[in-house]
Amino acid sequence: MQWLRRAQEEDPAEFWRQTAEKRGGAIGFFTFATLVGRTGGIILNFPGLLYLVGDFFWFEDFERDNWLSKIFAGRSKWEKTELSFSKSEVDFTRVVSRLGAARCIAGAVAPRQVSPASVFTKMFSSPVTQVVLKDGSAIFFEVMLRKEFLAQLPPG
């Protein structure tokens, strides 16, 4: 008989203590989020945490344990993704359709030209949050606590 054990899960309080120490301040807000992508890039769909420390929002993803892909595709090397931006870098935010975000990420439409999500889109699909930075670029997230996140930043 073979006994398999999973690695012990990290204590959430310890994780947040270490994160606050690493980032140099207390965690002011956090939510689960998916980094959909950034202008000039590719669609990513990386799940992780989005949190605020001082004036900076941070996103970091975590390795996913997908046993099905390990069986069929083998083990691929995972690389951690971290992204940060300050509140002062943000020009505006708004909720947009996933299709509009994909078109912007691919370069087919400029960040300021992405249409806000319609009421229908908000009700019957998974809209994403667009964060337009003052340098003209945009970052797209699917945010669990969207209203609370948007309340922290200038509206569009």
C-alpha positions in Angstrom: 0.0 0.0 0.0 1.2 3.5 -0.8 0.3 6.5 1.4 0.1 9.8 -0.4 0.2 13.1 1.4 -0.4 16.5 0.1 1.9 19.3 1.1 0.6 21.2 4.2 -1.4 24.2 3.2 0.1 27.5 4.2 -1.7 29.3 7.0 -3.6 32.4 5.5 -2.6 34.7 8.4 1.1 33.8 7.9 0.8 34.3 4.2 -0.7 37.8 4.7 2.0 38.6 7.3 4.8 37.6 5.0 3.1 39.5 2.1 2.8 42.7 4.1 6.4 42.4 5.2 7.6 41.8 1.6 5.5 44.7 0.2 6.4 47.1 3.0 3.0 47.8 4.5 -0.4 46.6 5.7 -2.8 44.9 3.3 -5.6 47.4 2.8 -7.9 45.5 0.5 -7.8 42.1 -1.2 -9.8 39.9 -3.5 -9.5 36.9 -5.7 -9.0 37.9 -9.3 -8.0 36.6 -12.7 -5.5 38.5 -14.8 -7.1 38.4 -18.2 -4.3 40.3 -19.9 -2.6 43.6 -20.7 -2.5 45.6 -23.9 0.1 44.5 -26.4 0.1 41.0 -25.0 -1.8 37.8 -25.1 -4.9 36.6 -23.2 -3.5 35.1 -19.9 -6.4 34.1 -17.6 -4.1 33.7 -14.6 -6.1 33.3 -11.3 -4.6 34.8 -8.2 -4.9 37.5 -5.6 -5.3 41.3 -6.2 -4.5 43.4 -3.1 -3.6 46.9 -2.0 -0.6 47.9 0.0 -0.3 51.7 0.6 -0.8 53.3 -2.8 0.0 50.2 -4.9 -2.2 47.4 -6.2 -0.4 44.1 -6.5 -1.5 41.0 -8.4 0.2 37.6 -8.0 -0.8 34.3 -9.4 -0.3 30.8 -7.9 0.6 27.5 -9.4 -2.5 25.5 -10.3 -2.6 21.9 -9.6 -4.2 20.6 -12.7 -3.9 16.8 -12.6 -5.6 16.3 -16.0 -3.0 18.4 -17.8 -0.2 16.5 -16.0 -1.5 13.2 -17.4 -2.0 14.3 -21.0 0.5 17.2 -21.4 3.2 16.3 -19.0 4.6 18.7 -16.4 5.3 22.2 -17.7 7.4 24.6 -15.8 5.3 27.2 -14.0 6.6 30.8 -13.7 5.1 33.2 -11.1 3.4 36.3 -12.4 3.5 39.5 -10.4 2.1 42.8 -11.5 1.8 46.1 -9.7 0.5 49.6 -10.4 0.0 52.7 -8.2 -3.4 54.4 -7.7 -1.7 57.6 -9.1 -0.9 55.8 -12.4 -4.6 55.0 -13.0 -6.4 57.3 -15.4 -9.8 55.5 -15.2 -11.6 52.2 -14.7 -14.7 50.6 -16.2 -16.4 47.3 -16.7 -16.1 46.0 -20.3 -17.1 42.8 -22.1 -14.6 40.0 -22.3 -14.7 40.3 -26.1 -13.8 44.0 -25.9 -11.0 43.2 -23.6 -9.7 40.5 -25.9 -9.8 42.9 -28.9 -7.9 45.5 -26.9 -5.3 43.0 -25.7 -4.7 41.9 -29.3 -4.3 45.5 -30.4 -7.4 45.7 -32.6 -8.9 48.5 -30.5 -7.2 51.2 -28.4 -7.7 51.1 -24.6 -9.7 54.3 -24.5 -12.0 53.1 -27.4 -13.2 49.9 -25.6 -16.9 50.2 -25.0 -18.3 49.9 -21.5 -20.2 46.7 -20.9 -24.0 46.9 -21.5 -26.5 46.0 -18.8 -27.1 42.8 -20.8 -23.4 41.9 -20.7 -23.2 42.5 -17.0 -26.2 40.3 -16.3 -25.6 37.4 -18.7 -21.9 37.1 -19.2 -18.6 37.5 -17.4 -17.6 41.1 -17.8 -14.1 42.2 -16.9 -12.6 45.3 -15.3 -10.5 47.5 -17.4 -7.8 49.6 -15.6 -6.6 52.3 -18.0 -3.2 53.8 -17.0 -2.1 57.3 -17.7 0.6 55.9 -20.1 -2.2 54.8 -22.4 -2.0 51.0 -21.6 -4.7 48.9 -20.0 -4.8 45.9 -17.7 -7.9 43.6 -17.6 -9.0 41.7 -14.6 -12.0 39.5 -13.7 -12.4 40.6 -10.1 -14.5 38.8 -7.5 -15.2 41.9 -5.4 -15.5 44.2 -8.4 -17.6 47.0 -6.7 -15.1 47.3 -3.8 -12.1 47.3 -6.2 -13.7 49.9 -8.4 -14.4 52.1 -5.4 -10.7 52.3 -4.8 -9.9 53.8 -8.2 -11.2 56.7 -10.5 -14.3 55.7 -12.6 -14.4 55.9 -16.4 
